[in-house]
Amino acid sequence: MDRADIRAKVIELVAETLECDADELTDETAFESLGADSFDLLELVTAFEDEFGFSMDDEVLQQIKTIGDSVEAIADAQ
C-alpha cells in the first residue's frame, strides 16, 4: 500500500471516528483542531491498528499530532 492509499484510508477513518467532513482534512490537520480528546485519539489509533494490521508503540503515539504524522507512522511500520 503506497502513501496515497494510506492517506485516503486515514482520512476516511478520521472523518468517520471524529464525525467531520473528509473533504476538509489535509496532512496538516491536527487532531486537536478537530476537537479530539484522549478518548478519541485512542479510538483512532485502535482503528489505524485494526485497519493496517500493526501496533503503535508509545513513542510513536506521542509524536502523532496530525493526519500527516499518522500517515508517516503507518507507512514506516509497513
Backbone as a chain_set.jsonl record, in Angstrom:
{"seq": "MDRADIRAKVIELVAETLECDADELTDETAFESLGADSFDLLELVTAFEDEFGFSMDDEVLQQIKTIGDSVEAIADAQ", "coords": {"N": [[0.852, -1.178, 0.0], [0.663, 2.149, -0.94], [1.683, 5.538, 0.024], [-0.344, 7.339, -0.732], [-2.637, 5.737, -0.786], [-2.68, 4.973, 1.893], [-3.005, 7.496, 3.1], [-5.579, 8.196, 2.106], [-7.164, 6.251, 3.36], [-6.644, 6.79, 6.064], [-7.722, 9.379, 6.256], [-10.389, 8.764, 5.748], [-10.962, 7.149, 8.012], [-10.513, 8.99, 10.099], [-12.456, 10.952, 9.53], [-14.766, 9.43, 9.861], [-14.53, 8.542, 12.547], [-14.258, 10.928, 14.045], [-16.381, 12.299, 13.184], [-16.416, 14.279, 11.031], [-15.959, 16.317, 8.059], [-14.552, 14.694, 5.409], [-13.517, 15.895, 3.125], [-12.425, 18.256, 3.977], [-10.124, 17.666, 5.299], [-6.589, 17.578, 5.629], [-3.058, 16.793, 5.255], [-1.932, 18.445, 7.145], [-3.853, 18.828, 9.047], [-4.579, 19.002, 12.387], [-5.346, 16.77, 15.014], [-6.247, 17.824, 17.397], [-7.334, 20.244, 16.557], [-9.672, 19.369, 15.514], [-11.171, 18.868, 17.651], [-10.609, 16.58, 19.059], [-10.348, 14.477, 21.852], [-8.511, 12.69, 24.431], [-9.716, 10.168, 24.545], [-10.899, 9.997, 22.002], [-8.575, 9.98, 20.444], [-7.427, 7.568, 21.219], [-9.365, 5.832, 20.231], [-9.049, 6.362, 17.502], [-6.377, 5.496, 17.034], [-6.668, 2.795, 17.607], [-8.39, 2.121, 15.514], [-6.675, 2.615, 13.344], [-4.684, 0.688, 13.858], [-6.173, -1.686, 13.647], [-7.06, -1.531, 10.984], [-4.683, -1.416, 9.474], [-3.147, -3.445, 10.461], [-1.09, -3.545, 12.514], [0.801, -2.618, 15.482], [1.093, 0.369, 17.318], [3.787, 1.788, 19.051], [4.357, 3.403, 22.272], [6.089, 5.607, 22.012], [5.824, 6.38, 19.333], [3.099, 6.99, 19.334], [3.013, 9.311, 20.896], [4.083, 11.153, 19.177], [2.315, 11.542, 17.148], [0.354, 13.907, 15.876], [-1.005, 15.015, 13.797], [-2.837, 14.383, 10.712], [-0.981, 13.853, 8.695], [1.235, 13.045, 10.239], [0.242, 10.621, 11.151], [-0.032, 9.17, 8.767], [2.675, 8.946, 8.012], [3.712, 7.45, 10.19], [2.3, 5.056, 9.891], [3.073, 4.255, 7.313], [5.826, 3.919, 7.754], [5.773, 1.753, 9.453], [5.113, -0.362, 7.889]], "CA": [[0.0, 0.0, 0.0], [1.501, 3.345, -1.003], [1.282, 6.615, 0.934], [-1.624, 7.916, -1.163], [-3.681, 4.825, -0.306], [-2.697, 5.093, 3.359], [-3.591, 8.809, 3.398], [-7.016, 8.135, 1.84], [-7.8, 5.432, 4.399], [-6.532, 7.54, 7.324], [-8.717, 10.449, 6.198], [-11.701, 8.113, 5.904], [-11.12, 6.73, 9.409], [-10.616, 10.198, 10.924], [-13.765, 11.549, 9.281], [-15.769, 8.554, 10.463], [-14.374, 8.498, 14.006], [-14.455, 12.248, 14.645], [-17.594, 12.858, 12.581], [-16.109, 15.521, 10.34], [-16.002, 16.227, 6.603], [-13.281, 14.196, 4.864], [-13.025, 16.823, 2.105], [-11.738, 19.368, 4.632], [-8.942, 17.15, 6.004], [-5.319, 17.575, 4.905], [-1.95, 16.276, 6.059], [-1.627, 19.389, 8.225], [-4.952, 18.88, 10.012], [-4.247, 18.482, 13.718], [-6.48, 16.138, 15.673], [-6.71, 18.775, 18.401], [-8.177, 21.248, 15.891], [-10.95, 18.714, 15.236], [-11.838, 18.669, 18.928], [-10.342, 15.226, 19.564], [-9.794, 14.33, 23.191], [-7.663, 11.493, 24.549], [-10.534, 9.003, 24.2], [-10.999, 9.991, 20.541], [-7.278, 9.579, 19.893], [-7.296, 6.13, 21.458], [-10.259, 5.194, 19.27], [-8.407, 6.491, 16.188], [-5.21, 4.615, 16.979], [-7.198, 1.431, 17.519], [-8.885, 1.961, 14.143], [-5.484, 2.512, 12.482], [-4.049, -0.608, 14.098], [-7.05, -2.721, 13.085], [-7.108, -1.404, 9.529], [-3.389, -1.634, 8.84], [-2.576, -4.676, 10.982], [0.134, -3.406, 13.294], [0.623, -1.95, 16.767], [1.943, 1.553, 17.503], [4.344, 1.856, 20.397], [4.072, 4.652, 22.974], [6.911, 6.695, 21.474], [5.172, 6.811, 18.093], [1.814, 7.585, 19.692], [3.234, 10.66, 21.409], [4.503, 12.015, 18.074], [1.228, 11.687, 16.177], [-0.483, 15.07, 16.175], [-1.74, 15.398, 12.586], [-3.098, 13.309, 9.76], [0.301, 13.55, 8.056], [2.03, 12.252, 11.194], [-0.332, 9.27, 11.163], [0.334, 8.533, 7.504], [4.106, 8.624, 8.098], [3.897, 6.363, 11.156], [1.762, 3.827, 9.306], [3.946, 3.885, 6.195], [7.097, 3.443, 8.306], [5.555, 0.466, 10.112], [4.86, -1.426, 6.902]], "C": [[0.899, 1.242, 0.0], [0.923, 4.448, -0.112], [-0.061, 7.239, 0.553], [-2.796, 7.05, -0.691], [-3.821, 4.906, 1.211], [-3.385, 6.394, 3.749], [-5.118, 8.773, 3.209], [-7.74, 7.359, 2.939], [-7.76, 6.144, 5.752], [-7.588, 8.644, 7.361], [-10.12, 9.882, 6.383], [-11.958, 7.736, 7.363], [-11.275, 7.93, 10.335], [-11.998, 10.821, 10.769], [-14.872, 10.739, 9.953], [-15.726, 8.617, 11.991], [-14.715, 9.83, 14.654], [-15.649, 13.0, 14.06], [-17.347, 14.244, 11.985], [-16.083, 15.258, 8.834], [-14.63, 15.837, 6.053], [-12.676, 15.165, 3.853], [-12.251, 17.995, 2.693], [-10.443, 18.94, 5.325], [-7.727, 17.132, 5.087], [-4.251, 16.955, 5.799], [-1.671, 17.151, 7.277], [-2.712, 19.472, 9.285], [-4.533, 18.21, 11.315], [-5.506, 17.892, 14.353], [-7.088, 17.068, 16.724], [-7.65, 19.812, 17.775], [-9.556, 20.691, 15.526], [-11.728, 18.429, 16.517], [-11.619, 17.299, 19.539], [-9.772, 15.276, 20.973], [-9.008, 13.023, 23.261], [-8.432, 10.218, 24.213], [-10.657, 8.871, 22.681], [-9.694, 9.515, 19.905], [-7.038, 8.091, 20.084], [-8.161, 5.35, 20.468], [-9.653, 5.23, 17.857], [-7.235, 5.536, 16.039], [-5.646, 3.163, 16.866], [-7.711, 1.15, 16.109], [-7.728, 1.811, 13.161], [-4.846, 1.133, 12.617], [-4.872, -1.748, 13.499], [-7.004, -2.711, 11.563], [-5.798, -1.824, 8.872], [-2.614, -2.81, 9.423], [-1.235, -4.559, 11.679], [-0.184, -2.683, 14.59], [1.597, -0.781, 16.875], [2.489, 1.556, 18.922], [4.132, 3.255, 20.977], [4.859, 5.835, 22.416], [6.283, 7.263, 20.2], [3.862, 7.527, 18.407], [1.962, 9.026, 20.161], [3.594, 11.643, 20.301], [3.385, 12.283, 17.065], [0.293, 12.809, 16.618], [-1.383, 15.452, 15.005], [-2.033, 14.169, 11.729], [-1.801, 12.89, 9.08], [1.207, 12.721, 8.949], [1.552, 10.803, 11.201], [0.064, 8.504, 9.908], [1.796, 8.094, 7.546], [4.349, 7.446, 9.028], [3.425, 5.033, 10.576], [2.642, 3.349, 8.167], [5.266, 3.323, 6.7], [6.955, 2.068, 8.95], [5.357, -0.674, 9.148], [6.124, -1.922, 6.277]], "O": [[1.788, 1.368, 0.841], [-0.173, 4.316, 0.432], [-0.832, 7.627, 1.431], [-3.821, 7.57, -0.25], [-4.93, 4.906, 1.747], [-4.249, 6.402, 4.626], [-5.859, 9.266, 4.059], [-8.809, 7.769, 3.392], [-8.735, 6.105, 6.501], [-8.268, 8.825, 8.371], [-10.941, 10.46, 7.095], [-13.046, 7.975, 7.886], [-12.084, 7.893, 11.262], [-12.639, 11.176, 11.758], [-15.797, 11.301, 10.54], [-16.763, 8.733, 12.644], [-15.38, 9.869, 15.689], [-15.899, 14.161, 14.385], [-17.97, 15.233, 12.372], [-16.176, 14.112, 8.395], [-13.659, 16.576, 6.22], [-11.454, 15.25, 3.734], [-11.499, 18.658, 1.979], [-9.739, 19.782, 5.882], [-7.812, 16.729, 3.927], [-4.51, 16.633, 6.958], [-1.228, 16.659, 8.315], [-2.519, 20.115, 10.317], [-4.183, 17.03, 11.35], [-6.594, 18.456, 14.238], [-8.305, 17.09, 16.911], [-8.64, 20.21, 18.388], [-10.49, 21.449, 15.264], [-12.802, 17.829, 16.483], [-12.356, 16.893, 20.438], [-8.833, 16.022, 21.251], [-8.86, 12.331, 22.254], [-7.859, 9.284, 23.654], [-10.534, 7.774, 22.136], [-9.706, 8.742, 18.947], [-6.499, 7.429, 19.197], [-7.732, 4.328, 19.933], [-9.736, 4.253, 17.114], [-7.117, 4.844, 15.027], [-5.056, 2.39, 16.11], [-7.491, 0.065, 15.571], [-7.785, 0.984, 12.251], [-4.51, 0.493, 11.621], [-4.315, -2.672, 12.908], [-6.92, -3.764, 10.931], [-5.798, -2.502, 7.845], [-1.535, -3.141, 8.93], [-0.343, -5.379, 11.461], [-1.297, -2.194, 14.781], [2.78, -0.918, 16.563], [1.745, 1.352, 19.881], [3.771, 4.182, 20.252], [4.34, 6.95, 22.357], [6.221, 8.478, 20.017], [3.556, 8.557, 17.808], [1.119, 9.869, 19.852], [3.425, 12.85, 20.473], [3.514, 13.169, 16.22], [-0.452, 12.68, 17.59], [-2.397, 16.127, 15.187], [-1.541, 13.072, 11.991], [-1.55, 11.697, 8.908], [1.874, 11.8, 8.478], [2.358, 9.874, 11.249], [0.448, 7.337, 9.977], [2.113, 6.973, 7.149], [5.111, 6.539, 8.693], [4.08, 4.005, 10.753], [2.927, 2.156, 8.067], [5.779, 2.354, 6.14], [7.916, 1.301, 8.987], [5.424, -1.838, 9.542], [6.085, -2.813, 5.429]]}, "num_chains": 1, "name": "protein.A"}
